[in-house]
Protein backbone atom coordinates (compact mmCIF):
# COMPACT_ATOMS: atom_id res chain seq x y z
CA UNK A 1 0.00 0.00 0.00
CA UNK A 2 1.36 3.39 -0.98
CA UNK A 3 0.08 6.69 0.32
CA UNK A 4 -0.86 8.69 -2.80
CA UNK A 5 0.53 12.03 -1.63
CA UNK A 6 3.98 10.82 -0.56
CA UNK A 7 4.41 8.06 -3.10
CA UNK A 8 7.10 5.49 -2.44
CA UNK A 9 8.62 7.28 0.56
CA UNK A 10 5.79 6.23 2.87
CA UNK A 11 4.70 2.65 2.40
CA UNK A 12 3.09 -0.08 4.50
CA UNK A 13 6.35 -0.92 6.29
CA UNK A 14 6.86 2.71 7.32
CA UNK A 15 3.34 2.90 8.76
CA UNK A 16 3.84 -0.41 10.61
CA UNK A 17 7.17 0.77 12.05
CA UNK A 18 5.59 4.04 13.14
CA UNK A 19 2.77 2.14 14.87
CA UNK A 20 5.16 -0.17 16.71
CA UNK A 21 7.56 2.59 17.76
CA UNK A 22 4.69 4.72 19.07
CA UNK A 23 3.36 1.77 21.04
CA UNK A 24 6.75 1.01 22.57
CA UNK A 25 7.34 4.68 23.37
CA UNK A 26 3.98 4.93 25.14
CA UNK A 27 4.64 1.78 27.13
CA UNK A 28 8.09 2.97 28.17
CA UNK A 29 6.67 6.36 29.16
CA UNK A 30 4.12 4.64 31.39
CA UNK A 31 6.84 2.48 32.95
CA UNK A 32 9.06 5.48 33.67
CA UNK A 33 6.13 7.39 35.17
CA UNK A 34 5.22 4.32 37.25
CA UNK A 35 8.80 3.93 38.44
CA UNK A 36 8.94 7.57 39.44
CA UNK A 37 5.57 7.27 41.19
CA UNK A 38 6.72 4.26 43.22
CA UNK A 39 10.08 5.86 44.00
CA UNK A 40 8.40 8.99 45.34
CA UNK A 41 5.91 6.92 47.33
CA UNK A 42 8.29 4.37 48.87
CA UNK A 43 11.49 6.42 49.23
CA UNK A 44 10.06 9.85 50.10
CA UNK A 45 6.62 8.77 51.37
CA UNK A 46 4.91 11.27 49.07
CA UNK A 47 2.01 10.30 46.82
CA UNK A 48 2.15 12.06 43.43
CA UNK A 49 -1.40 12.40 42.18
CA UNK A 50 -0.26 13.93 38.90
CA UNK A 51 1.85 10.89 37.95
CA UNK A 52 -0.96 8.59 38.99
CA UNK A 53 -3.35 10.55 36.75
CA UNK A 54 -0.97 10.22 33.80
CA UNK A 55 -0.62 6.46 34.27
CA UNK A 56 -4.36 6.00 34.80
CA UNK A 57 -5.16 8.02 31.67
CA UNK A 58 -2.73 5.96 29.59
CA UNK A 59 -4.24 2.73 30.90
CA UNK A 60 -7.85 3.80 30.34
CA UNK A 61 -7.13 4.99 26.79
CA UNK A 62 -5.19 1.81 25.95
CA UNK A 63 -7.88 -0.55 27.26
CA UNK A 64 -10.66 1.56 25.77
CA UNK A 65 -9.08 1.50 22.33
CA UNK A 66 -8.42 -2.24 22.59
CA UNK A 67 -12.12 -2.80 23.30
CA UNK A 68 -13.15 -0.40 20.52
CA UNK A 69 -10.91 -2.03 17.92
CA UNK A 70 -12.03 -5.51 18.98
CA UNK A 71 -15.72 -4.60 18.58
CA UNK A 72 -15.33 -2.74 15.27
CA UNK A 73 -12.83 -5.02 13.53
N, C-alpha and C positions, 0 to 999 in steps of 0.2 A: 504494500500500500504506500503510495506516495501522496504527500500533501500537495495539492495543486499549486499553491502560491510559492512554496519554497523548492519545489522540484525534487531533485535527487539528494539534496543536502539533508532533508528531514525525511526519514523513511520509518518503517515499522520498528526496526531495531532501535533507532534513536528514541522513539516514543516509549518503547519497553524499558530501555535503560533509564530514561527520565523517571518513569513510574517507580522502578525499583530503587533508584537512588533517593527519591523523595520519601519513599516508605522507610528506608533505612535511616535517613536523616531524622525523620519524625520520631522513630523508635529510640534512637540514640539521644535525642533531645529530651524525651520523656524519662529515660534512664538517668541522665545527668541531673535533671530536675528532681527526680526521686532520690537520688543519692545525696543531693544537697539538702533536701527536705529531711531525710533521716539523719544526716550529720548534724544539722542544726537542732533537731529534736533530741537526739541521744547525747551529743557532746556538749551542747550549750543549754539544753533543756528549754528551748524556745520553739514554739510551734509557728511555722510560717504558713499562714493561710493563703498567701498569694501563690506560693509554689504548689500547694495542694489544689488550688483552683485551676492552675495551668494543667496539672496532671489529670485532674478529674475531667476537664474540658476535652483534653486529647483522648481520653478513654471513651467518653460519651460519644464523641464524633466518630471515632474509629468503629465502635460497636454499632452505632446507628447506621453508618454507611455500609457496614457488612450486612446488616439486616436488610437494608434498602436494596443493595445489589442482589442479594439472594432472592428476594421476592420479585424483583423486576427482570431478572435474567432468565 
